[in-house]
Amino acid sequence: MISTRTTRPRRTPRPARSRTWLRDDRGDVPGWVLITLMTAGLVIIIWGLAGPALSNVFQQAISRVTGY
């Protein structure tokens, strides 16, 4: 009987997992720096816009609790 099954080509061995991980993430550092800077910018903008309102809410809450 003739087998119709084909053999799979051999795979080349992969490098160690840690080396693959380092090589894959090395190019992503600028992306994380950009995300961090954009987040910091958004926090500064939101804090600048909502800071006085939040301060007033906090002062009102403290004055109600202390009775002044």
C-alpha contacts under 8 A as a table, 3 or more apart, distances in Angstrom:
res1	aa1	res2	aa2	distance
15	P	19	R	6.63
15	P	20	T	6.50
16	A	19	R	5.49
16	A	20	T	6.46
17	R	20	T	5.14
17	R	21	W	6.13
18	S	21	W	5.08
18	S	22	L	6.23
19	R	22	L	5.18
19	R	23	R	6.16
20	T	23	R	5.16
20	T	24	D	6.08
21	W	24	D	5.18
21	W	25	D	6.21
22	L	25	D	5.41
22	L	26	R	5.96
23	R	26	R	5.44
23	R	27	G	7.81
24	D	27	G	6.87
24	D	28	D	7.90
25	D	28	D	5.22
25	D	29	V	7.13
26	R	29	V	6.11
27	G	30	P	7.03
28	D	31	G	5.26
28	D	32	W	6.57
29	V	32	W	5.19
29	V	33	V	6.25
30	P	33	V	5.02
30	P	34	L	6.11
31	G	34	L	5.12
31	G	35	I	6.23
32	W	35	I	5.03
32	W	36	T	6.10
33	V	36	T	5.11
33	V	37	L	6.19
34	L	37	L	5.19
34	L	38	M	6.07
35	I	38	M	5.16
35	I	39	T	6.07
36	T	39	T	5.17
36	T	40	A	6.20
37	L	40	A	5.10
37	L	41	G	6.14
38	M	41	G	5.00
38	M	42	L	6.19
39	T	42	L	5.10
39	T	43	V	6.21
40	A	43	V	5.13
40	A	44	I	6.26
41	G	44	I	5.17
41	G	45	I	6.24
42	L	45	I	5.12
42	L	46	I	6.02
43	V	46	I	5.22
43	V	47	W	5.83
44	I	47	W	5.11
44	I	48	G	6.03
45	I	48	G	5.12
45	I	49	L	6.30
46	I	49	L	5.15
46	I	50	A	5.85
46	I	51	G	7.70
47	W	50	A	5.26
47	W	51	G	4.97
48	G	51	G	5.45
48	G	52	P	7.75
49	L	52	P	7.30
50	A	53	A	5.34
50	A	54	L	6.03
51	G	54	L	5.18
51	G	55	S	6.03
52	P	55	S	4.99
52	P	56	N	6.22
53	A	56	N	5.15
53	A	57	V	6.30
54	L	57	V	5.05
54	L	58	F	6.12
55	S	58	F	5.09
55	S	59	Q	6.15
56	N	59	Q	5.07
56	N	60	Q	6.13
57	V	60	Q	5.18
57	V	61	A	6.19
58	F	61	A	5.13
58	F	62	I	6.21
59	Q	62	I	5.16
59	Q	63	S	6.11
60	Q	63	S	5.12
60	Q	64	R	6.18
61	A	64	R	5.21
61	A	65	V	6.30
62	I	65	V	5.14
62	I	66	T	6.09
63	S	66	T	5.22
63	S	67	G	5.58
63	S	68	Y	5.14
64	R	67	G	5.12
64	R	68	Y	6.87
